Amino acid sequence: MGTASIHEGVRRMRFSDLLERTEAKELTQEAASEVLGISVRTFQRWAERFEAEGDAGLVDRRMGRRSPRRAQCQ
């Protein structure tokens, strides 16, 4: 398990906790997105994906892909 996977797991746990708090009206979406360091719109997108797909909707879709800026071997 790499560090990226660990960070992703932590991010998902923090997001799900903050989403519950926003639904309980303890926090606003603006405050929750500020805690996560993302924009309000990104928080809303994550919430929509979480409702539609569950925990699988929060998986980082870039994981396992090569960077398009990766140097080419010759």
C-alpha positions as a Markdown table, in Angstrom:
| # | Residue | x | y | z |
|---|---|---|---|---|
| 1 | Met | 0.0 | 0.0 | 0.0 |
| 2 | Gly | 1.6 | 3.2 | -1.1 |
| 3 | Thr | 1.4 | 6.6 | 0.5 |
| 4 | Ala | -1.1 | 7.8 | -2.1 |
| 5 | Ser | -3.5 | 5.1 | -1.1 |
| 6 | Ile | -3.2 | 6.0 | 2.5 |
| 7 | His | -3.8 | 9.7 | 1.8 |
| 8 | Glu | -6.8 | 8.8 | -0.3 |
| 9 | Gly | -8.3 | 6.7 | 2.6 |
| 10 | Val | -7.8 | 9.6 | 5.0 |
| 11 | Arg | -9.4 | 12.0 | 2.6 |
| 12 | Arg | -12.4 | 9.8 | 2.1 |
| 13 | Met | -12.9 | 9.4 | 5.9 |
| 14 | Arg | -12.6 | 13.1 | 6.5 |
| 15 | Phe | -15.0 | 13.9 | 3.7 |
| 16 | Ser | -17.6 | 11.4 | 4.9 |
| 17 | Asp | -17.4 | 12.8 | 8.4 |
| 18 | Leu | -17.8 | 16.4 | 7.1 |
| 19 | Leu | -20.6 | 15.4 | 4.8 |
| 20 | Glu | -22.5 | 14.0 | 7.7 |
| 21 | Arg | -22.0 | 17.2 | 9.7 |
| 22 | Thr | -23.2 | 19.3 | 6.8 |
| 23 | Glu | -26.3 | 17.2 | 6.4 |
| 24 | Ala | -27.0 | 17.5 | 10.2 |
| 25 | Lys | -26.7 | 21.3 | 9.8 |
| 26 | Glu | -23.7 | 21.5 | 12.1 |
| 27 | Leu | -21.4 | 22.9 | 9.3 |
| 28 | Thr | -22.0 | 24.8 | 6.1 |
| 29 | Gln | -20.6 | 23.4 | 2.8 |
| 30 | Glu | -18.3 | 26.4 | 2.7 |
| 31 | Ala | -16.8 | 25.6 | 6.1 |
| 32 | Ala | -16.4 | 21.9 | 5.2 |
| 33 | Ser | -14.7 | 22.6 | 1.9 |
| 34 | Glu | -12.3 | 25.0 | 3.7 |
| 35 | Val | -11.4 | 22.3 | 6.1 |
| 36 | Leu | -10.6 | 19.9 | 3.2 |
| 37 | Gly | -8.8 | 22.6 | 1.2 |
| 38 | Ile | -11.1 | 22.4 | -1.8 |
| 39 | Ser | -13.6 | 24.6 | -3.4 |
| 40 | Val | -17.3 | 24.6 | -2.5 |
| 41 | Arg | -18.2 | 23.3 | -6.0 |
| 42 | Thr | -15.7 | 20.4 | -5.7 |
| 43 | Phe | -17.3 | 19.5 | -2.3 |
| 44 | Gln | -20.7 | 19.5 | -4.0 |
| 45 | Arg | -19.5 | 17.3 | -6.8 |
| 46 | Trp | -18.0 | 14.8 | -4.3 |
| 47 | Ala | -21.3 | 14.8 | -2.3 |
| 48 | Glu | -23.2 | 14.1 | -5.5 |
| 49 | Arg | -20.9 | 11.2 | -6.4 |
| 50 | Phe | -21.0 | 9.9 | -2.9 |
| 51 | Glu | -24.8 | 9.8 | -2.9 |
| 52 | Ala | -24.9 | 8.1 | -6.4 |
| 53 | Glu | -22.1 | 5.6 | -6.0 |
| 54 | Gly | -21.4 | 5.3 | -2.3 |
| 55 | Asp | -17.8 | 5.1 | -1.0 |
| 56 | Ala | -16.7 | 3.9 | -4.5 |
| 57 | Gly | -17.6 | 7.4 | -5.9 |
| 58 | Leu | -14.8 | 8.9 | -3.8 |
| 59 | Val | -12.0 | 6.8 | -5.2 |
| 60 | Asp | -9.4 | 9.0 | -6.9 |
| 61 | Arg | -9.8 | 8.2 | -10.6 |
| 62 | Arg | -6.3 | 9.2 | -11.4 |
| 63 | Met | -4.7 | 6.3 | -9.4 |
| 64 | Gly | -2.9 | 3.8 | -11.5 |
| 65 | Arg | -2.6 | 6.0 | -14.5 |
| 66 | Arg | 0.7 | 7.3 | -15.9 |
| 67 | Ser | 1.2 | 11.0 | -15.9 |
| 68 | Pro | 0.8 | 12.6 | -19.3 |
| 69 | Arg | 4.0 | 14.6 | -18.5 |
| 70 | Arg | 6.0 | 11.5 | -17.9 |
| 71 | Ala | 9.4 | 11.4 | -19.7 |
| 72 | Gln | 9.4 | 9.0 | -22.6 |
| 73 | Cys | 12.1 | 6.3 | -22.6 |
| 74 | Gln | 13.9 | 5.7 | -25.9 |
